[in-house]
Amino acid sequence: MRRRRAKKDVASEVNLTPMLDVVFIMLIFFIVTASFVKEAGIDVTRPKASTATRKERGNILIAITANDQIWMDRRQVDPRALRANIERMHAENPQGSVVIQADKDSKNGLLVLVMDAARASGVSNVSLAAEVVD
């Protein structure tokens, strides 16, 4: 009787190690292939525009706040260092474009300064972000 019980207990055991290996490999696959959302680092109130079109890919995001601060890559940037930061990010992705998210209460002079820095950095595709009016 003892031998039958010992064999029965061993035979009914399920080995979960291969299943856990597969789950961890799938987890690593999804983490590596996930696309991460790029942000400028601060929320701005964009102006509304009836002719605005949706642009799916903007690789270099620059935000201008209502109190005239410039944000790139989740940190505040000095206007004098703006061109160097854009050049660095453009060197990482030469096909990338610049999207400027200017607050509707920001000054136009700062917007022109950011656009000039982007064009001087060699980026030919510069866009302004706006809210799409339905």
N, C-alpha and C positions, 0 to 999 in steps of 0.2 A: 504494500500500500504506500509505503514511504517513497518508493522509487517512482511510482506513477504520479504522485503529487509534485515531486521535484521536477520531473520532465514537463508536466503541464504548466507549471509556473514559469519555467524558462522559455517555453515555446510561445507563450502569450505576450511576451515582452516586445514592445515596439521601439525601434531605435530611431530617435528624432534628430540625430546629428546631421545626416544628409539634408533633411528638410531645413534645418536652421542655416546650413551653409548656403543653400539656394536662396533663402530669404535675405541673408546678409549680402549676397552678390547682387540681388535685385535692388536692394536699398542703395548700394554703392552706385549702381547703374543709374538710378533715378536722380541721385544727388549730382552726379557728374554731368548728366545731360540736361538738367533743369536750366532754364534761362532765368537769370536774375534780373529784376527790374532795377534800372538805374534811376537815381534820383539826384536832384540838385542839392538837396539837403534841407529845404525849407518850403513851406506851402505859400503860394502867392495867389492873389485874386486876379486872374487874367481878365482882360477886357473881352467883351462879347463882339463877335463879328459874324455877319450873315453869310459872308463868302469864305469862311474858314473851311479848310479841308483837313481831314484826319491824316496825320503822318505817323506811320507805324514805327519807324526806326529813327531815333535821334540819339546818336552815340555820345555827344558831348552836350550835357545839359547845363545851362547857366541861368541862375535865378537872380532877379533884381527885386528887392523888397520895397515896400512903400517908404521905408526910411532910408533908402538908397544904400543898401548893403548888397554886395555881390557874393553869391554863393556858388561854389562848384564842388562836386564830389563830396557833399556833406560837410563842407567847411567854408568859412568866410575867407574871401580872397581880397587882397589889397588891389586897387585898380592898377597900380604900377607893376604888379606881378601877374596880371591877367594874361598878357600875351605869352609869357613863358609857360604858364599852366596850360593854356590852350595848345601850344606847340608840343608840349610833353604828351598830352592826351591824344593829339592828332598823330604823333609819331607811333603810338601804340596801335592805332587803327587808321591808316591813311584814307580809306574809303568813307570814313565817318563824316557826319554832318554836325553842325552846331544848331541847337535849338535854344533860343533865348526865351525864358519865361519871365516877362516883365510884369510887375504888379501894375494895375491900372492907375495907381496913384504915384508911381515912380516918375522921376524926371526924364525928359527926352534926351537931355545931354548925356546922361549916364548910359542910356540905351545906345546912343550913337557911338560912345566910347567903347562899349562892349562889341558892337558890330565892327568897328574899325580894328580892334584887337584881333578879332576872329579872321577878318580878311587879311590882315598883315601877317597872320600866322600861316597863311597858305590854304585856308579852308575856303573853298569856293561856294559851298552850299550852306548858307546861313538862313535860318527860318525864325519867325516869331510865333510864339504859342498864343492861342486865343481860345476862348470858349465858343463852341459851336452853338449857334442859335437855331432852335428847331422851328 
